[in-house]
């Protein structure tokens, strides 16, 4: 039994006890959630969180024992879903490790317009002609045409029904990418931010900055928080039908020198 089953059993017990049949809408109102959300919990299309669980436990006047059991089920269900996602990710990686990128082709990983093209081709309303793509990325058509051919050569693009489509976002490399090349790629991201700052209205971008005295012993924790935020923000923005391509660049840099 998981948290959803636990909650569904309570709903069914209440239906039996009450003289008038308790509807899903009525039970949802009692819990303080929408009927649609409750239906997703019951069908296990959505996970119960600790915050929602606390509200439900209060609404149903759970005893301490019932509350502990309910929260443990929520925790166990969440942990199981994490394991399942990892297993699916591992299986997917095993099935398609992506193209093997040699040292001579590192530019397709590091120059900003290559990943931008791959992301742009995910947007259905845009075609895959160099003319259209060059307008979207504000780059010369001949540069886009050359980049598309390179991406096909290394295995990132395939032609499907007369249109170019991304084959995979995964890749392998024959050797480690040099630090100097990674720094050059990061410099491009910073320059893209400067370009957007000058050209784009504030409602199309978000650039935040601040200066602080820091405890450098906590830098590893700060970097981990940044990585987690990066992943969460990508998951949020990539959910649903895409309509624009954005660059995310987070910086935490020292101003003083040791």
NORPEGI-V802322 format. One record per run of one state. SS is the DSSP state (H for helix, E for strand, L for the rest). FROM is the first residue (numbers start at 1). LEN is the number of residues. If there is no record, write none. Layout:
ss;from;len
SS;FROM;LEN
SS;FROM;LEN
This chain:
ss;from;len
L;1;2
H;3;15
L;18;6
H;24;8
L;32;3
H;35;9
L;44;6
H;50;10
L;60;4
H;64;32
L;96;3
E;99;3
L;102;1
H;103;3
L;106;1
H;107;4
L;111;1
H;112;9
L;121;9
H;130;8
L;138;3
H;141;14
L;155;2
E;157;4
L;161;2
E;163;4
L;167;4
E;171;3
L;174;5
H;179;21
L;200;2
H;202;3
L;205;11
H;216;22
L;238;21
